[in-house]
Amino acid sequence: FYMVRNRGIALTREKLINEVWGYDYYGDARTLDTHIKLLRKSLGPYSSSIVTLRGVGYRFAMEQD
């Protein structure tokens, strides 16, 4: 899981798309948003661990146990 490996680091939308889907990805620009929404739903009470950085991208901020 790319965001967990890069916990605490601001990841741009472009960086996430390139690392998850690859440099040749030409899908819809909102695909990332849809997947982030599904990840948050799956995380349940920990959904706030995925932080939206407006104009930048996302950051995974969950503390490690």
PyMOL Python script that loads the backbone (N, CA, C, O; Angstrom):
from pymol import cmd

cmd.read_pdbstr("""\
ATOM      1  N   PHE A   1       0.856  -1.171   0.000  1.00  0.00           N
ATOM      2  CA  PHE A   1       0.000   0.000   0.000  1.00  0.00           C
ATOM      3  C   PHE A   1       0.899   1.229   0.000  1.00  0.00           C
ATOM      4  O   PHE A   1       1.563   1.522   0.994  1.00  0.00           O
ATOM      5  N   TYR A   2       0.914   1.930  -1.097  1.00  0.00           N
ATOM      6  CA  TYR A   2       1.853   3.030  -1.337  1.00  0.00           C
ATOM      7  C   TYR A   2       1.759   4.149  -0.306  1.00  0.00           C
ATOM      8  O   TYR A   2       2.784   4.665   0.139  1.00  0.00           O
ATOM      9  N   MET A   3       0.559   4.524   0.075  1.00  0.00           N
ATOM     10  CA  MET A   3       0.401   5.628   1.035  1.00  0.00           C
ATOM     11  C   MET A   3       0.942   5.254   2.416  1.00  0.00           C
ATOM     12  O   MET A   3       1.497   6.106   3.111  1.00  0.00           O
ATOM     13  N   VAL A   4       0.789   4.006   2.815  1.00  0.00           N
ATOM     14  CA  VAL A   4       1.297   3.564   4.119  1.00  0.00           C
ATOM     15  C   VAL A   4       2.819   3.587   4.123  1.00  0.00           C
ATOM     16  O   VAL A   4       3.430   4.023   5.099  1.00  0.00           O
ATOM     17  N   ARG A   5       3.429   3.126   3.050  1.00  0.00           N
ATOM     18  CA  ARG A   5       4.895   3.138   2.965  1.00  0.00           C
ATOM     19  C   ARG A   5       5.449   4.555   2.993  1.00  0.00           C
ATOM     20  O   ARG A   5       6.598   4.770   3.377  1.00  0.00           O
ATOM     21  N   ASN A   6       4.633   5.517   2.587  1.00  0.00           N
ATOM     22  CA  ASN A   6       5.057   6.921   2.550  1.00  0.00           C
ATOM     23  C   ASN A   6       4.292   7.752   3.578  1.00  0.00           C
ATOM     24  O   ASN A   6       3.976   8.918   3.343  1.00  0.00           O
ATOM     25  N   ARG A   7       4.001   7.134   4.716  1.00  0.00           N
ATOM     26  CA  ARG A   7       3.233   7.769   5.788  1.00  0.00           C
ATOM     27  C   ARG A   7       3.846   9.115   6.170  1.00  0.00           C
ATOM     28  O   ARG A   7       5.057   9.230   6.360  1.00  0.00           O
ATOM     29  N   GLY A   8       2.980  10.136   6.280  1.00  0.00           N
ATOM     30  CA  GLY A   8       3.410  11.460   6.701  1.00  0.00           C
ATOM     31  C   GLY A   8       3.926  12.347   5.582  1.00  0.00           C
ATOM     32  O   GLY A   8       4.195  13.528   5.804  1.00  0.00           O
ATOM     33  N   ILE A   9       4.066  11.801   4.391  1.00  0.00           N
ATOM     34  CA  ILE A   9       4.595  12.558   3.254  1.00  0.00           C
ATOM     35  C   ILE A   9       3.436  13.027   2.374  1.00  0.00           C
ATOM     36  O   ILE A   9       2.534  12.251   2.059  1.00  0.00           O
ATOM     37  N   ALA A  10       3.466  14.293   1.983  1.00  0.00           N
ATOM     38  CA  ALA A  10       2.459  14.818   1.059  1.00  0.00           C
ATOM     39  C   ALA A  10       2.698  14.198  -0.316  1.00  0.00           C
ATOM     40  O   ALA A  10       3.780  14.333  -0.888  1.00  0.00           O
ATOM     41  N   LEU A  11       1.693  13.528  -0.831  1.00  0.00           N
ATOM     42  CA  LEU A  11       1.787  12.873  -2.132  1.00  0.00           C
ATOM     43  C   LEU A  11       0.862  13.579  -3.110  1.00  0.00           C
ATOM     44  O   LEU A  11      -0.342  13.690  -2.876  1.00  0.00           O
ATOM     45  N   THR A  12       1.432  14.051  -4.195  1.00  0.00           N
ATOM     46  CA  THR A  12       0.614  14.731  -5.195  1.00  0.00           C
ATOM     47  C   THR A  12      -0.293  13.721  -5.885  1.00  0.00           C
ATOM     48  O   THR A  12      -0.026  12.519  -5.891  1.00  0.00           O
ATOM     49  N   ARG A  13      -1.359  14.233  -6.459  1.00  0.00           N
ATOM     50  CA  ARG A  13      -2.281  13.371  -7.205  1.00  0.00           C
ATOM     51  C   ARG A  13      -1.521  12.657  -8.326  1.00  0.00           C
ATOM     52  O   ARG A  13      -1.702  11.459  -8.547  1.00  0.00           O
ATOM     53  N   GLU A  14      -0.676  13.404  -9.022  1.00  0.00           N
ATOM     54  CA  GLU A  14       0.097  12.832 -10.130  1.00  0.00           C
ATOM     55  C   GLU A  14       1.004  11.707  -9.641  1.00  0.00           C
ATOM     56  O   GLU A  14       1.085  10.656 -10.276  1.00  0.00           O
ATOM     57  N   LYS A  15       1.683  11.919  -8.522  1.00  0.00           N
ATOM     58  CA  LYS A  15       2.584  10.908  -7.971  1.00  0.00           C
ATOM     59  C   LYS A  15       1.810   9.641  -7.601  1.00  0.00           C
ATOM     60  O   LYS A  15       2.245   8.532  -7.909  1.00  0.00           O
ATOM     61  N   LEU A  16       0.669   9.811  -6.943  1.00  0.00           N
ATOM     62  CA  LEU A  16      -0.142   8.649  -6.570  1.00  0.00           C
ATOM     63  C   LEU A  16      -0.607   7.875  -7.799  1.00  0.00           C
ATOM     64  O   LEU A  16      -0.505   6.648  -7.839  1.00  0.00           O
ATOM     65  N   ILE A  17      -1.112   8.581  -8.790  1.00  0.00           N
ATOM     66  CA  ILE A  17      -1.582   7.917 -10.011  1.00  0.00           C
ATOM     67  C   ILE A  17      -0.436   7.183 -10.695  1.00  0.00           C
ATOM     68  O   ILE A  17      -0.600   6.040 -11.122  1.00  0.00           O
ATOM     69  N   ASN A  18       0.716   7.825 -10.802  1.00  0.00           N
ATOM     70  CA  ASN A  18       1.863   7.194 -11.453  1.00  0.00           C
ATOM     71  C   ASN A  18       2.349   5.964 -10.702  1.00  0.00           C
ATOM     72  O   ASN A  18       2.690   4.955 -11.319  1.00  0.00           O
ATOM     73  N   GLU A  19       2.384   6.037  -9.385  1.00  0.00           N
ATOM     74  CA  GLU A  19       2.882   4.918  -8.590  1.00  0.00           C
ATOM     75  C   GLU A  19       1.886   3.762  -8.503  1.00  0.00           C
ATOM     76  O   GLU A  19       2.288   2.600  -8.446  1.00  0.00           O
ATOM     77  N   VAL A  20       0.603   4.071  -8.492  1.00  0.00           N
ATOM     78  CA  VAL A  20      -0.414   3.028  -8.346  1.00  0.00           C
ATOM     79  C   VAL A  20      -0.824   2.431  -9.687  1.00  0.00           C
ATOM     80  O   VAL A  20      -0.915   1.211  -9.819  1.00  0.00           O
ATOM     81  N   TRP A  21      -1.071   3.275 -10.677  1.00  0.00           N
ATOM     82  CA  TRP A  21      -1.561   2.800 -11.976  1.00  0.00           C
ATOM     83  C   TRP A  21      -0.489   2.799 -13.061  1.00  0.00           C
ATOM     84  O   TRP A  21      -0.654   2.128 -14.080  1.00  0.00           O
ATOM     85  N   GLY A  22       0.584   3.519 -12.871  1.00  0.00           N
ATOM     86  CA  GLY A  22       1.656   3.558 -13.855  1.00  0.00           C
ATOM     87  C   GLY A  22       1.641   4.819 -14.692  1.00  0.00           C
ATOM     88  O   GLY A  22       0.627   5.510 -14.787  1.00  0.00           O
ATOM     89  N   TYR A  23       2.782   5.109 -15.298  1.00  0.00           N
ATOM     90  CA  TYR A  23       2.967   6.340 -16.061  1.00  0.00           C
ATOM     91  C   TYR A  23       2.095   6.408 -17.309  1.00  0.00           C
ATOM     92  O   TYR A  23       1.834   7.498 -17.820  1.00  0.00           O
ATOM     93  N   ASP A  24       1.650   5.282 -17.795  1.00  0.00           N
ATOM     94  CA  ASP A  24       0.848   5.257 -19.016  1.00  0.00           C
ATOM     95  C   ASP A  24      -0.649   5.321 -18.742  1.00  0.00           C
ATOM     96  O   ASP A  24      -1.448   5.087 -19.649  1.00  0.00           O
ATOM     97  N   TYR A  25      -1.038   5.628 -17.525  1.00  0.00           N
ATOM     98  CA  TYR A  25      -2.465   5.664 -17.169  1.00  0.00           C
ATOM     99  C   TYR A  25      -3.136   6.871 -17.807  1.00  0.00           C
ATOM    100  O   TYR A  25      -2.694   8.006 -17.625  1.00  0.00           O
ATOM    101  N   TYR A  26      -4.202   6.622 -18.552  1.00  0.00           N
ATOM    102  CA  TYR A  26      -4.939   7.700 -19.208  1.00  0.00           C
ATOM    103  C   TYR A  26      -6.415   7.681 -18.827  1.00  0.00           C
ATOM    104  O   TYR A  26      -7.264   8.117 -19.605  1.00  0.00           O
ATOM    105  N   GLY A  27      -6.721   7.180 -17.639  1.00  0.00           N
ATOM    106  CA  GLY A  27      -8.110   7.097 -17.191  1.00  0.00           C
ATOM    107  C   GLY A  27      -8.653   8.449 -16.766  1.00  0.00           C
ATOM    108  O   GLY A  27      -7.998   9.480 -16.923  1.00  0.00           O
ATOM    109  N   ASP A  28      -9.843   8.423 -16.233  1.00  0.00           N
ATOM    110  CA  ASP A  28     -10.521   9.625 -15.766  1.00  0.00           C
ATOM    111  C   ASP A  28      -9.757  10.259 -14.607  1.00  0.00           C
ATOM    112  O   ASP A  28      -9.234   9.553 -13.745  1.00  0.00           O
ATOM    113  N   ALA A  29      -9.693  11.569 -14.587  1.00  0.00           N
ATOM    114  CA  ALA A  29      -8.959  12.305 -13.559  1.00  0.00           C
ATOM    115  C   ALA A  29      -9.559  12.104 -12.170  1.00  0.00           C
ATOM    116  O   ALA A  29      -8.869  12.292 -11.168  1.00  0.00           O
ATOM    117  N   ARG A  30     -10.827  11.726 -12.098  1.00  0.00           N
ATOM    118  CA  ARG A  30     -11.493  11.554 -10.801  1.00  0.00           C
ATOM    119  C   ARG A  30     -11.362  10.130 -10.252  1.00  0.00           C
ATOM    120  O   ARG A  30     -11.871   9.840  -9.170  1.00  0.00           O
ATOM    121  N   THR A  31     -10.698   9.256 -10.973  1.00  0.00           N
ATOM    122  CA  THR A  31     -10.520   7.881 -10.513  1.00  0.00           C
ATOM    123  C   THR A  31      -9.844   7.843  -9.152  1.00  0.00           C
ATOM    124  O   THR A  31     -10.246   7.077  -8.277  1.00  0.00           O
ATOM    125  N   LEU A  32      -8.827   8.660  -8.972  1.00  0.00           N
ATOM    126  CA  LEU A  32      -8.122   8.692  -7.690  1.00  0.00           C
ATOM    127  C   LEU A  32      -9.077   9.076  -6.564  1.00  0.00           C
ATOM    128  O   LEU A  32      -9.052   8.457  -5.500  1.00  0.00           O
ATOM    129  N   ASP A  33      -9.908  10.074  -6.779  1.00  0.00           N
ATOM    130  CA  ASP A  33     -10.865  10.506  -5.756  1.00  0.00           C
ATOM    131  C   ASP A  33     -11.814   9.370  -5.373  1.00  0.00           C
ATOM    132  O   ASP A  33     -12.131   9.181  -4.198  1.00  0.00           O
ATOM    133  N   THR A  34     -12.255   8.628  -6.364  1.00  0.00           N
ATOM    134  CA  THR A  34     -13.154   7.505  -6.109  1.00  0.00           C
ATOM    135  C   THR A  34     -12.467   6.449  -5.256  1.00  0.00           C
ATOM    136  O   THR A  34     -13.069   5.915  -4.325  1.00  0.00           O
ATOM    137  N   HIS A  35     -11.223   6.148  -5.563  1.00  0.00           N
ATOM    138  CA  HIS A  35     -10.485   5.136  -4.802  1.00  0.00           C
ATOM    139  C   HIS A  35     -10.171   5.617  -3.384  1.00  0.00           C
ATOM    140  O   HIS A  35     -10.213   4.829  -2.440  1.00  0.00           O
ATOM    141  N   ILE A  36      -9.863   6.885  -3.233  1.00  0.00           N
ATOM    142  CA  ILE A  36      -9.626   7.442  -1.895  1.00  0.00           C
ATOM    143  C   ILE A  36     -10.907   7.331  -1.068  1.00  0.00           C
ATOM    144  O   ILE A  36     -10.860   6.977   0.110  1.00  0.00           O
ATOM    145  N   LYS A  37     -12.035   7.631  -1.679  1.00  0.00           N
ATOM    146  CA  LYS A  37     -13.328   7.524  -0.985  1.00  0.00           C
ATOM    147  C   LYS A  37     -13.567   6.086  -0.518  1.00  0.00           C
ATOM    148  O   LYS A  37     -14.001   5.863   0.612  1.00  0.00           O
ATOM    149  N   LEU A  38     -13.285   5.115  -1.386  1.00  0.00           N
ATOM    150  CA  LEU A  38     -13.468   3.712  -1.027  1.00  0.00           C
ATOM    151  C   LEU A  38     -12.490   3.275   0.065  1.00  0.00           C
ATOM    152  O   LEU A  38     -12.850   2.502   0.953  1.00  0.00           O
ATOM    153  N   LEU A  39     -11.260   3.768  -0.002  1.00  0.00           N
ATOM    154  CA  LEU A  39     -10.284   3.461   1.050  1.00  0.00           C
ATOM    155  C   LEU A  39     -10.738   4.009   2.396  1.00  0.00           C
ATOM    156  O   LEU A  39     -10.658   3.323   3.415  1.00  0.00           O
ATOM    157  N   ARG A  40     -11.211   5.239   2.390  1.00  0.00           N
ATOM    158  CA  ARG A  40     -11.703   5.841   3.636  1.00  0.00           C
ATOM    159  C   ARG A  40     -12.856   5.020   4.206  1.00  0.00           C
ATOM    160  O   ARG A  40     -12.917   4.783   5.413  1.00  0.00           O
ATOM    161  N   LYS A  41     -13.758   4.592   3.349  1.00  0.00           N
ATOM    162  CA  LYS A  41     -14.894   3.789   3.797  1.00  0.00           C
ATOM    163  C   LYS A  41     -14.401   2.475   4.400  1.00  0.00           C
ATOM    164  O   LYS A  41     -14.921   2.035   5.426  1.00  0.00           O
ATOM    165  N   SER A  42     -13.415   1.849   3.785  1.00  0.00           N
ATOM    166  CA  SER A  42     -12.858   0.594   4.281  1.00  0.00           C
ATOM    167  C   SER A  42     -12.144   0.766   5.617  1.00  0.00           C
ATOM    168  O   SER A  42     -12.126  -0.151   6.437  1.00  0.00           O
ATOM    169  N   LEU A  43     -11.563   1.929   5.831  1.00  0.00           N
ATOM    170  CA  LEU A  43     -10.833   2.184   7.077  1.00  0.00           C
ATOM    171  C   LEU A  43     -11.752   2.472   8.259  1.00  0.00           C
ATOM    172  O   LEU A  43     -11.307   2.480   9.407  1.00  0.00           O
ATOM    173  N   GLY A  44     -13.024   2.708   7.983  1.00  0.00           N
ATOM    174  CA  GLY A  44     -13.998   2.941   9.053  1.00  0.00           C
ATOM    175  C   GLY A  44     -13.572   4.040  10.010  1.00  0.00           C
ATOM    176  O   GLY A  44     -13.427   5.192   9.600  1.00  0.00           O
ATOM    177  N   PRO A  45     -13.366   3.702  11.296  1.00  0.00           N
ATOM    178  CA  PRO A  45     -13.032   4.730  12.286  1.00  0.00           C
ATOM    179  C   PRO A  45     -11.671   5.395  12.041  1.00  0.00           C
ATOM    180  O   PRO A  45     -11.363   6.423  12.644  1.00  0.00           O
ATOM    181  N   TYR A  46     -10.875   4.818  11.171  1.00  0.00           N
ATOM    182  CA  TYR A  46      -9.556   5.375  10.853  1.00  0.00           C
ATOM    183  C   TYR A  46      -9.558   6.161   9.545  1.00  0.00           C
ATOM    184  O   TYR A  46      -8.497   6.516   9.032  1.00  0.00           O
ATOM    185  N   SER A  47     -10.732   6.430   9.010  1.00  0.00           N
ATOM    186  CA  SER A  47     -10.845   7.103   7.712  1.00  0.00           C
ATOM    187  C   SER A  47     -10.173   8.474   7.687  1.00  0.00           C
ATOM    188  O   SER A  47      -9.722   8.925   6.634  1.00  0.00           O
ATOM    189  N   SER A  48     -10.104   9.130   8.830  1.00  0.00           N
ATOM    190  CA  SER A  48      -9.468  10.451   8.882  1.00  0.00           C
ATOM    191  C   SER A  48      -7.950  10.364   8.747  1.00  0.00           C
ATOM    192  O   SER A  48      -7.272  11.390   8.689  1.00  0.00           O
ATOM    193  N   SER A  49      -7.414   9.143   8.699  1.00  0.00           N
ATOM    194  CA  SER A  49      -5.972   8.962   8.509  1.00  0.00           C
ATOM    195  C   SER A  49      -5.520   9.373   7.113  1.00  0.00           C
ATOM    196  O   SER A  49      -4.348   9.686   6.904  1.00  0.00           O
ATOM    197  N   ILE A  50      -6.446   9.374   6.161  1.00  0.00           N
ATOM    198  CA  ILE A  50      -6.135   9.855   4.817  1.00  0.00           C
ATOM    199  C   ILE A  50      -6.551  11.315   4.777  1.00  0.00           C
ATOM    200  O   ILE A  50      -7.738  11.642   4.775  1.00  0.00           O
ATOM    201  N   VAL A  51      -5.562  12.176   4.747  1.00  0.00           N
ATOM    202  CA  VAL A  51      -5.780  13.617   4.825  1.00  0.00           C
ATOM    203  C   VAL A  51      -5.729  14.220   3.424  1.00  0.00           C
ATOM    204  O   VAL A  51      -4.784  13.978   2.674  1.00  0.00           O
ATOM    205  N   THR A  52      -6.739  15.000   3.076  1.00  0.00           N
ATOM    206  CA  THR A  52      -6.754  15.717   1.805  1.00  0.00           C
ATOM    207  C   THR A  52      -5.949  16.994   1.955  1.00  0.00           C
ATOM    208  O   THR A  52      -6.185  17.784   2.869  1.00  0.00           O
ATOM    209  N   LEU A  53      -5.004  17.193   1.059  1.00  0.00           N
ATOM    210  CA  LEU A  53      -4.195  18.412   1.037  1.00  0.00           C
ATOM    211  C   LEU A  53      -4.649  19.207  -0.183  1.00  0.00           C
ATOM    212  O   LEU A  53      -4.203  18.965  -1.305  1.00  0.00           O
ATOM    213  N   ARG A  54      -5.522  20.136   0.057  1.00  0.00           N
ATOM    214  CA  ARG A  54      -6.146  20.882  -1.039  1.00  0.00           C
ATOM    215  C   ARG A  54      -5.096  21.499  -1.966  1.00  0.00           C
ATOM    216  O   ARG A  54      -4.169  22.171  -1.514  1.00  0.00           O
ATOM    217  N   GLY A  55      -5.255  21.263  -3.249  1.00  0.00           N
ATOM    218  CA  GLY A  55      -4.340  21.788  -4.249  1.00  0.00           C
ATOM    219  C   GLY A  55      -3.045  21.001  -4.370  1.00  0.00           C
ATOM    220  O   GLY A  55      -2.191  21.328  -5.194  1.00  0.00           O
ATOM    221  N   VAL A  56      -2.893  19.953  -3.543  1.00  0.00           N
ATOM    222  CA  VAL A  56      -1.664  19.154  -3.564  1.00  0.00           C
ATOM    223  C   VAL A  56      -1.980  17.693  -3.853  1.00  0.00           C
ATOM    224  O   VAL A  56      -1.589  17.159  -4.891  1.00  0.00           O
ATOM    225  N   GLY A  57      -2.685  17.054  -2.937  1.00  0.00           N
ATOM    226  CA  GLY A  57      -2.987  15.634  -3.065  1.00  0.00           C
ATOM    227  C   GLY A  57      -3.464  15.071  -1.748  1.00  0.00           C
ATOM    228  O   GLY A  57      -4.451  15.540  -1.182  1.00  0.00           O
ATOM    229  N   TYR A  58      -2.754  14.051  -1.254  1.00  0.00           N
ATOM    230  CA  TYR A  58      -3.163  13.373  -0.032  1.00  0.00           C
ATOM    231  C   TYR A  58      -1.942  13.023   0.810  1.00  0.00           C
ATOM    232  O   TYR A  58      -0.809  12.995   0.330  1.00  0.00           O
ATOM    233  N   ARG A  59      -2.222  12.756   2.099  1.00  0.00           N
ATOM    234  CA  ARG A  59      -1.181  12.311   3.027  1.00  0.00           C
ATOM    235  C   ARG A  59      -1.812  11.276   3.941  1.00  0.00           C
ATOM    236  O   ARG A  59      -2.945  11.445   4.393  1.00  0.00           O
ATOM    237  N   PHE A  60      -1.074  10.199   4.213  1.00  0.00           N
ATOM    238  CA  PHE A  60      -1.535   9.194   5.162  1.00  0.00           C
ATOM    239  C   PHE A  60      -0.910   9.537   6.499  1.00  0.00           C
ATOM    240  O   PHE A  60       0.314   9.582   6.624  1.00  0.00           O
ATOM    241  N   ALA A  61      -1.752   9.780   7.507  1.00  0.00           N
ATOM    242  CA  ALA A  61      -1.265  10.316   8.776  1.00  0.00           C
ATOM    243  C   ALA A  61      -1.502   9.404   9.968  1.00  0.00           C
ATOM    244  O   ALA A  61      -1.408   9.861  11.107  1.00  0.00           O
ATOM    245  N   MET A  62      -1.802   8.149   9.749  1.00  0.00           N
ATOM    246  CA  MET A  62      -2.089   7.245  10.857  1.00  0.00           C
ATOM    247  C   MET A  62      -0.829   6.969  11.667  1.00  0.00           C
ATOM    248  O   MET A  62       0.244   6.716  11.118  1.00  0.00           O
ATOM    249  N   GLU A  63      -0.985   7.024  12.979  1.00  0.00           N
ATOM    250  CA  GLU A  63       0.125   6.699  13.872  1.00  0.00           C
ATOM    251  C   GLU A  63       0.352   5.194  13.859  1.00  0.00           C
ATOM    252  O   GLU A  63      -0.595   4.413  13.766  1.00  0.00           O
ATOM    253  N   GLN A  64       1.602   4.802  13.952  1.00  0.00           N
ATOM    254  CA  GLN A  64       1.937   3.391  13.986  1.00  0.00           C
ATOM    255  C   GLN A  64       1.837   2.889  15.420  1.00  0.00           C
ATOM    256  O   GLN A  64       2.316   3.550  16.341  1.00  0.00           O
ATOM    257  N   ASP A  65       1.215   1.719  15.619  1.00  0.00           N
ATOM    258  CA  ASP A  65       1.081   1.149  16.969  1.00  0.00           C
ATOM    259  C   ASP A  65       2.395   0.589  17.446  1.00  0.00           C
ATOM    260  O   ASP A  65       2.477   0.068  18.558  1.00  0.00           O
TER     261      ASP A  65
END
""", "prot")
cmd.dss("prot")
cmd.show_as("cartoon", "prot")
cmd.util.cbc("prot")
cmd.orient("prot")
